[in-house]
Amino acid sequence: MFKFLKDKNDAKLKDTSENVVPKESTKKILEEIRILQSQIDEEVLDSSKISCTYNKIGTLYLEIHMKEDALAAFEKAFSFQKEGGESYKQLLSLYTKLQIESAVNSDFDKERYYADKLNDLRTEAKKIITG
């Protein structure tokens, strides 16, 4: 009857069941990531497309809920293309989510770490905008 009286554990269980990715699709996504990574390693792509490829890799990692690997991929993409764009938006989103998760889990060191990363990212964006 009253939604606020429901057990919060029920909501957590529902969230974890939605986050399960089938093994077959995980294997396909990891294979696709490996192919994209080999294209970068073999220098098949020029530097302007490397950022786009890292963005794709990061997005694929997010699909299989590998946030730390996605974060690393988006950071690499941002290092190649500092103008912002997709990698900047994804980094802001991921840092914010990870900061909130750390706060919920009472891991204040990680929360501070992600807050500092957000501040660094915003400072970098300001430098780019002001030239």
GULUM-748325 format. One record per residue: residue number from 0; residue in three letters; x, y, z of N, C-alpha, C in turn. Coordinates in steps of 0.1 Angstrom, whole numbers. Each point is the difference from the previous one (the first is absolute). Example, Ala and Ser with C-alpha at 12.3 -4.5 7.8 and 13.67 -1.06 7.14 Angstrom:
2
0,ALA,132,-57,78,-9,12,0,9,12,0
1,SER,-4,11,-7,9,11,0,-8,11,8
//
This chain:
131
0,MET,8,-12,0,-8,12,0,9,13,0
1,PHE,9,1,10,9,11,0,14,-4,-5
2,LYS,4,6,-10,13,-4,-6,12,3,9
3,PHE,-1,10,8,11,3,9,2,-10,11
4,LEU,-10,-8,2,1,-10,11,6,-13,-5
5,LYS,2,-1,-13,5,-13,-6,14,-2,5
6,ASP,4,-12,1,14,-3,4,10,4,-11
7,LYS,10,8,4,10,4,-9,8,-11,-6
8,ASN,1,-11,7,7,-12,-5,-6,-5,-13
9,ASP,-13,1,-1,-7,-5,-12,4,8,-12
10,ALA,1,13,2,5,9,-11,14,-4,-4
11,LYS,9,-3,9,13,-4,-3,1,-13,-8
12,LEU,-8,-9,4,-1,-13,-7,-5,2,-14
13,LYS,-10,8,-2,-5,3,-13,11,6,-9
14,ASP,8,9,5,10,7,-7,11,-10,-5
15,THR,4,-9,9,10,-10,-4,-4,-10,-10
16,SER,-13,-3,0,-5,-10,-10,0,7,-14
17,GLU,-2,13,0,0,6,-13,14,2,-6
18,ASN,10,0,9,14,2,-4,7,-12,-5
19,VAL,-7,-12,-1,6,-12,-4,0,-1,-15
20,VAL,12,-2,-6,2,-1,-14,2,-14,-4
21,PRO,-7,-6,-10,3,-14,-4,14,-2,-4
22,LYS,5,-12,3,14,-3,-3,3,1,-15
23,GLU,-9,-4,-8,2,0,-15,3,14,-4
24,SER,-9,9,4,2,14,-4,12,6,6
25,THR,4,-4,12,12,5,6,12,-4,-8
26,LYS,0,-13,-5,11,-5,-8,1,7,-13
27,LYS,-11,3,-6,0,7,-13,5,15,2
28,ILE,-4,6,11,4,14,2,15,0,3
29,LEU,5,-9,8,15,-1,3,8,-3,-13
30,GLU,-6,-8,-9,7,-2,-12,0,12,-9
31,GLU,-11,8,0,0,12,-8,10,10,6
32,ILE,1,1,13,10,9,7,14,-4,-4
33,ARG,2,-13,0,14,-5,-4,3,4,-14
34,ILE,-9,-1,-9,2,4,-14,3,15,-1
35,LEU,-8,8,7,2,14,0,14,4,6
36,GLN,3,-7,11,13,2,6,12,-3,-9
37,SER,-2,-11,-8,11,-4,-9,1,10,-11
38,GLN,-11,6,-4,1,10,-11,8,12,5
39,ILE,-2,4,13,8,11,5,15,-4,2
40,ASP,2,-12,5,14,-5,2,8,-1,-13
41,GLU,-7,-4,-11,7,-2,-12,1,13,-8
42,GLU,-5,11,6,1,13,-6,-7,0,-14
43,VAL,-11,-7,-1,-8,0,-12,-8,13,-1
44,LEU,-3,6,12,-8,12,0,9,12,2
45,ASP,-4,11,-6,8,13,2,-4,6,14
46,SER,7,9,5,-2,6,13,-14,6,2
47,SER,-6,5,-11,-13,6,1,-11,-10,3
48,LYS,2,-13,-5,-10,-10,2,3,-8,13
49,ILE,11,1,6,4,-7,12,-10,3,11
50,SER,-3,13,2,-9,5,10,-14,-7,-1
51,CYS,-4,0,-13,-13,-6,-2,0,-15,3
52,THR,10,-6,-3,2,-15,3,0,-2,15
53,TYR,7,8,7,0,-2,15,-14,3,5
54,ASN,-7,9,-5,-14,3,4,-9,-12,-2
55,LYS,2,-7,-12,-7,-12,-3,3,-11,11
56,ILE,13,-1,2,5,-10,10,-7,2,14
57,GLY,1,13,4,-6,4,13,-15,-3,0
58,THR,-7,3,-10,-14,-3,-1,-3,-15,1
59,LEU,8,-8,-7,-2,-15,1,3,-5,14
60,TYR,10,6,6,3,-5,14,-12,4,9
61,LEU,-6,11,-2,-12,4,8,-12,-10,-2
62,GLU,-1,-5,-12,-11,-9,-3,1,-13,8
63,ILE,13,-4,3,2,-12,8,4,4,15
64,HIS,-3,12,4,1,5,13,14,-1,6
65,MET,10,3,-8,14,0,4,4,15,0
66,LYS,-4,6,11,1,15,2,15,5,0
67,GLU,9,-7,7,14,4,1,7,-1,-14
68,ASP,-3,-10,-7,6,-1,-14,-6,11,-9
69,ALA,-13,2,1,-6,11,-8,6,13,4
70,LEU,2,2,12,6,13,5,14,2,-6
71,ALA,8,-11,0,13,1,-6,-1,3,-15
72,ALA,-9,-6,-7,-2,2,-15,-4,15,-2
73,PHE,-9,5,7,-5,14,-2,11,10,4
74,GLU,8,-4,10,12,9,3,10,1,-12
75,LYS,2,-12,-6,9,0,-11,-6,8,-12
76,ALA,-13,-2,-2,-6,8,-11,1,15,3
77,PHE,-2,4,12,1,14,3,14,5,-1
78,SER,10,-8,2,14,4,-2,3,3,-14
79,PHE,-7,-7,-9,3,2,-15,-9,11,-5
80,GLN,-11,3,6,-9,10,-5,-5,9,11
81,LYS,8,10,3,-3,8,12,-11,10,-2
82,GLU,-6,1,-12,-10,10,-2,-13,-4,7
83,GLY,-1,-11,6,-12,-5,7,-7,-10,-8
84,GLY,-12,2,-3,-8,-10,-7,-5,-11,8
85,GLU,-1,-12,-6,-5,-12,6,8,-4,12
86,SER,13,-1,-1,8,-5,11,-2,9,12
87,TYR,0,13,-2,-2,10,11,-13,-3,8
88,LYS,-11,-1,-8,-13,-3,6,0,-13,7
89,GLN,5,-10,-6,1,-14,7,8,1,12
90,LEU,11,7,0,9,0,12,-8,8,11
91,LEU,-6,11,-3,-8,7,10,-11,-9,7
92,SER,-7,-8,-9,-10,-9,5,5,-11,8
93,LEU,11,-6,-4,6,-11,7,6,4,13
94,TYR,7,11,0,6,5,13,-11,3,10
95,THR,-11,6,-5,-11,4,9,-6,-13,6
96,LYS,-3,-10,-9,-6,-13,5,9,-7,10
97,LEU,13,0,-3,10,-7,9,1,7,13
98,GLN,-1,14,0,1,8,12,-12,-3,9
99,ILE,-12,-1,-7,-12,-3,8,0,-14,6
100,GLU,5,-10,-8,1,-13,5,9,-1,12
101,SER,11,7,-1,10,0,11,-6,6,12
102,ALA,-8,11,-1,-6,6,11,-11,-9,7
103,VAL,-7,-7,-9,-10,-9,5,7,-12,8
104,ASN,11,-4,-5,7,-11,6,10,5,12
105,SER,-1,12,3,8,7,11,15,-2,-3
106,ASP,4,0,-12,14,0,-4,4,14,-3
107,PHE,4,8,11,2,14,-2,13,3,-7
108,ASP,10,-9,0,12,3,-8,-3,-1,-15
109,LYS,-8,-10,-4,-3,0,-14,-9,11,-4
110,GLU,-9,4,9,-9,11,-3,8,13,-2
111,ARG,10,2,8,8,12,-2,8,-1,-13
112,TYR,5,-12,-3,8,-2,-12,-8,3,-12
113,TYR,-13,-4,-1,-8,3,-11,-4,14,-1
114,ALA,-2,6,12,-3,15,0,12,8,-5
115,ASP,12,-4,3,12,6,-5,1,-2,-15
116,LYS,-3,-12,-5,0,-2,-14,-10,8,-8
117,LEU,-12,2,6,-10,9,-6,5,14,-1
118,ASN,6,5,11,6,13,0,11,2,-10
119,ASP,9,-10,-1,10,1,-10,-5,0,-14
120,LEU,-10,-8,-2,-7,0,-14,-6,13,-3
121,ARG,-7,6,9,-6,13,-2,10,11,-2
122,THR,11,-1,7,11,10,-1,6,-1,-14
123,GLU,2,-12,-5,5,-3,-13,-9,6,-11
124,ALA,-13,-2,2,-10,5,-9,1,16,0
125,LYS,1,6,11,1,14,1,12,5,-8
126,LYS,11,-7,2,13,4,-7,-2,0,-15
127,ILE,-7,-11,-5,-3,-1,-14,-9,11,-5
128,ILE,-10,3,7,-10,10,-4,7,14,-1
129,THR,7,3,11,6,14,0,13,1,-9
130,GLY,5,-11,-4,11,0,-9,13,2,6
//
